[in-house]
Amino acid sequence: MDVVTENISSIQLALGVKALLNLSVIGLNWQVMHKSFMGYFCISLAFLDLVQIVNTSIIYWFTNFAILGFHITIYHIYLLLQISTLTYSILHWPIFIIAGLDYYWTFPFSKPLSLTRKAVYAASLALVWISAVMYVFFISDYDSEDSSSPVEHHSFFKYKVIKSQCASLSLVVLAVITCVVIYCRSGFLSLFKSFRGESYTEESSSFFFYNLDLDEGYLKKPILTYIAVCFIGTWFPFVCLQSVIMVFRIDVLPYLELNVPWLCFLNSFLIGAVYWHLNQDIAGLKHCEIPDGFCNWIFSPNPDCIKKALPDATSVTVAIIITP
């Protein structure tokens, strides 16, 4: 019993830290969290994690009690955790795809979020969560009767729920980033040589300058370089962390994999991908409000102004500004 208690205490601590981290990230980026499907999903995930830590704490402190004739024991913490973890483990790719389609259809995000879109996001969230739970109970190999004892609880938790979509999605994202860096290596070298950091009041900004050859017809490669620098410059520590986890095959607790920082990382990746795909020509880029609380996606001067102000110019220096 002492071993079980220690395990549950560590689980509660991990869940508590995750819930606190989720709420902190959402609070710091609230102005953009309610402007996209990904933001809505982050809010729902943080709420469900908070509900889970409250429920597990109640069961842990009261140990044995009955609700409407149903006897609740400390081992039901494992049961709840198994259900939530299995549900979370199958949501990485669906959320990634749905959020990508959302950005593809709503780019350039210039219009305010209408009541209809809010209703669509809410309905989509409900459908996603209900479908995931139904998959766990009716399609997957989960069987609550197999978890009737402490040993079975621990065995199920350790071996069955470890398979998650997080590793495959992380591998794909890192592979894309690597390919982009290799493809734009010349642009990266030029940008890093032109790096300059400056401070304004209480904020510090990083400046990268790129000499754009206008005779090349506003090629898509420089735009991809800009976007990659903005993304990697903002998320470089997280990219390194994901790389270490993948290279050394570090096992991450399955109930911690789906979290708000991870979703914000994917959010920035998707916005960058859609930004480049729909605006491959630099003259077509638009200054718009992008639902990303981490990457600023600022290109200065505004590419729209370059063509108008310098119609006969052969080259121009464009700055990329990264503000943490």
C-alpha positions, 0 to 999 in steps of 0.5 A, spaced: 500 500 500 505 504 501 508 503 494 501 505 491 501 511 495 508 513 493 506 512 486 499 516 486 503 522 490 508 522 484 502 522 479 499 527 483 505 532 483 506 531 476 499 532 474 499 538 478 505 541 475 502 540 468 496 543 470 499 549 473 504 550 467 498 549 462 494 555 466 500 559 466 501 559 458 494 560 457 494 566 462 500 569 458 497 568 451 490 569 453 489 575 447 490 569 442 487 563 445 480 565 443 482 566 436 483 559 433 481 552 434 488 550 437 487 556 442 480 553 444 482 546 444 488 548 449 483 552 454 479 545 454 485 541 455 487 545 461 480 545 464 480 537 463 487 537 467 484 541 472 478 537 473 482 531 473 487 533 479 481 535 483 478 528 482 484 525 484 486 529 490 479 528 492 479 520 491 486 520 494 484 524 501 478 521 502 481 514 500 474 509 501 467 512 500 461 511 496 457 515 491 450 513 490 452 506 492 458 506 488 464 504 492 470 509 490 477 506 492 484 509 491 485 505 485 480 508 481 485 514 480 489 509 476 482 507 472 481 515 471 488 516 469 488 510 464 482 513 461 484 520 460 491 518 458 488 513 452 484 519 450 490 524 450 494 519 446 490 519 440 489 526 439 495 529 437 494 527 430 487 529 429 488 536 433 494 537 428 490 536 422 484 540 424 488 546 426 492 546 420 485 546 416 482 551 420 488 556 419 488 554 411 481 556 411 481 562 415 488 565 413 490 571 413 486 572 420 484 579 418 477 578 420 474 578 427 472 571 430 464 571 428 459 568 433 458 562 427 466 561 428 465 560 435 459 556 435 463 551 430 469 551 434 465 549 440 461 544 436 468 541 433 471 541 440 465 537 443 465 532 437 473 531 438 473 529 445 466 525 445 469 521 439 476 520 442 472 517 449 468 513 445 474 510 441 477 508 447 471 505 450 468 501 444 474 500 439 480 500 443 483 494 447 481 497 453 477 493 458 476 496 465 475 489 468 482 488 466 484 493 471 480 490 477 486 489 482 492 494 483 497 489 479 493 490 473 492 497 474 499 498 474 501 493 469 496 496 464 498 503 465 505 502 464 505 498 458 498 499 454 498 507 454 505 508 453 504 508 445 502 515 443 502 519 437 506 524 440 513 521 438 511 520 431 508 527 430 514 530 433 519 526 429 515 529 423 516 536 425 523 535 427 524 532 420 521 538 416 525 543 420 531 539 418 529 539 411 528 547 411 534 548 415 538 544 409 534 547 404 535 554 406 542 554 409 545 559 405 540 564 407 541 562 414 548 563 414 547 570 411 542 572 416 546 569 422 552 574 420 547 580 420 545 578 427 544 584 431 541 585 438 538 591 441 533 593 447 528 598 447 525 600 454 524 593 457 524 589 451 530 586 448 529 584 440 533 580 435 534 583 428 536 579 422 538 582 416 537 579 409 539 582 402 533 580 397 534 580 390 528 583 387 530 581 380 529 574 382 522 575 382 520 575 389 522 567 390 519 563 395 526 561 398 527 567 402 520 567 405 521 560 407 528 563 410 524 568 414 519 564 417 524 558 419 528 564 422 522 566 426 520 559 428 527 557 430 529 563 433 523 563 438 522 555 439 530 553 439 530 551 446 524 546 445 526 544 438 533 542 442 529 538 447 525 534 442 531 532 439 534 530 445 528 526 447 528 523 440 535 521 439 536 518 446 529 515 446 527 518 453 520 515 455 516 521 457 510 519 462 504 518 457 499 523 461 504 529 460 505 528 453 499 532 451 500 539 454 499 546 452 506 548 451 507 542 446 500 545 442 503 552 442 509 549 439 505 545 434 501 552 433 507 556 431 509 550 426 502 550 423 502 558 422 509 558 419 507 552 414 500 556 412 503 563 412 509 560 407 504 556 403 499 561 401 504 567 401 509 564 397 511 571 393 513 576 398 509 582 395 503 578 397 505 578 404 499 581 408 500 585 415 495 581 419 493 579 426 496 572 427 493 568 433 500 566 436 503 568 442 510 566 441 512 568 434 511 575 432 512 573 425 514 581 423 518 582 417 520 590 416 519 593 412 513 591 410 514 587 403 507 590 400 511 597 401 517 595 398 514 594 391 510 600 391 516 604 394 522 601 390 519 599 383 525 600 380 530 597 385 534 591 384 535 589 391 533 591 398 535 589 405 529 586 409 529 585 417 526 580 421 525 582 428 524 577 434 521 579 440 521 574 446 
